[in-house]
Structure formats: structure tokens, C-alpha cells
């Protein structure tokens, strides 16, 4: 059953986790040079987006792509770069405290069916570990993606993928986004409410709800810087 919608535009992390359902979007914005580079190269107000996965009795998970390997990928069991499935609570804490990001989420107003959950898991199995492209390639991919649509029968095969592409492909596999649009047409800002997504099947996304992430007493050890 779809969780109740948040009644405030700013809530705590525990409450956000209680509200989390499959298809909710999480977006992040930082101020570092790397964050700003991604925002500028993709013409986006934010630099990272992920998709919430909540299936059966599993804790809320975050399906996204990043340069770092700060947390184990729960699908492969390894620490890997690229497309990853993480515990949502742990991922948000890493992005807030280690990467210095502000976090928001947008609730999906749409009941996700069992068939859609199966499609989601097949997509995770297919794309987990897909490498993240170098930052220098992001602008070219974004421009190319905006200029072209997929021809009928053409597959959106990904040899590398950044965060927005992973979310877009997954939404398309769930039947929530058009299948004839190239994944690199999307950037993180397309999933921000200031832009417009052509969601299908009557699905809608709510506005951004900022998440207050509490401080943690013992900071996790430093690892190579990772955003996007």
C-alpha cells in the first residue's frame, strides 16, 4: 500500500525512511568543485539522483550510480563503483556527512505492482556494476541525448551510466517513462520539480521534501571523493 504523503516540506531522516516506497526519488546537492562540475556539465540544479526500492520485508534501499565504493552493493555483495544498490539510511548518511550533500526526496503517487517489482529486480540484476563515465564525458553525453530519440526496436544498451541514466532506464522498465527516449537525455535536474517528466500511467511525483540528517558521533573513514 502507498505510504501517506508527508505533511511538511522538511522532515527527519527516520520519518523519511518510514514514508519510503518503491519509485520515490532522492536528489542531492553539494557545493564542492566536483559537485559544481556535474551541475554545470549537465545544466542541473542538483548533482545526484537515486531511486528508492522497498520490497517485502527488506529495509528501504537506494538504487543509484556513483563514482565511489563507500558501501557494499547489496546485490553483488562487493564494494564497487558505478550502479549500486545500498541501504537507504546508510547511503543518505554517507552523502550527507562524507560528501557534504543536502538531501531531498519526492514521493511517487502511483501503486507499484508485483510485475513492476519483478521488472525492477531484473533491471538491478542487469545493470548492477555498470561503470560510471568520467566527468569529462558527461556534457557530451547530455547534449547528444537531448538531440536524439531511440528508433523503434533500438535498445538502450549502457556500457557506462551516470545516476540519472540508471534512474531513467529503471523508470522506463517499470513503464513510468517513455521507452523511446535515450537514457542520456536525462540529467539529475530532470528529476527535480522545476523540470517536467512525462510520467505514464497516471503516475505523479510530489514536490521536494528536504531531509534533516542527524549528526553521527563517529565519522566513517575517508575514502576517495565520489559524487554524481
WOZI-V116652 format. One line per field, one symbol per residue. phi: phi as a letter, one per 40 degrees, with the letter a starting at -180 (. if undefined). psi: psi as a letter, one per 20 degrees, with the letter a starting at -180 (. if undefined). burial: b if it has 16 or more other ideal C-beta (glycine too) atoms within 10 Angstrom, else e. A space follows every 50 residues. Layout:
BEGIN
phi: ???
psi: ???
burial: ???
END
This chain:
BEGIN
phi: .ccdcccbcabcccccccccadgcbbbbbbbccccccccccbfbcbbaaa bcbbbfcccdbbbabaccbcbcccccgbcacgcabbdcdccccccccccg bcbbbbcccaccccccccccccccccbdgdccccdccccccccccccbbc cdgccccbcbacdcccccccccccgcbdccbcdcccbdccccccbbbccb ggcabcccbcbcbccbcbccccbddabg
psi: qpqqqqjqjorrgghhhhipqpiqqpqqprjrhgghgghghjlqirjqqr ppoopcjqrprpoaprhrlhqppighjroqrbpqoqpggggggghgggil qqqqqpppmpoprhhhgghghhgghhipipqpqqhhiggggggghhiqqp qpipqmpohqprghgggggghghijiqpijpphjhqrhhhjqiiappmqr kjqqprrpoqpooqqqgoqqqqrqppa.
burial: eeeeebeeeebebeebbebbbbbbbbbbbbeeebbebbbebbebebbbbb bbbbeeeeebbbbbbbbbbbbbbbbeeeebbbbbbbbbbbbbbbbbebbe bbbbbbbbebebeeebbebbeebbeebbebbbbeeeebbebbeebeeeeb eeeeebebeebbbbbbbbbbbbbbbbbbeebbbbbbbbbbbbeeeebebe eebebbebbebebeeeeeeeeeeeebbb
END
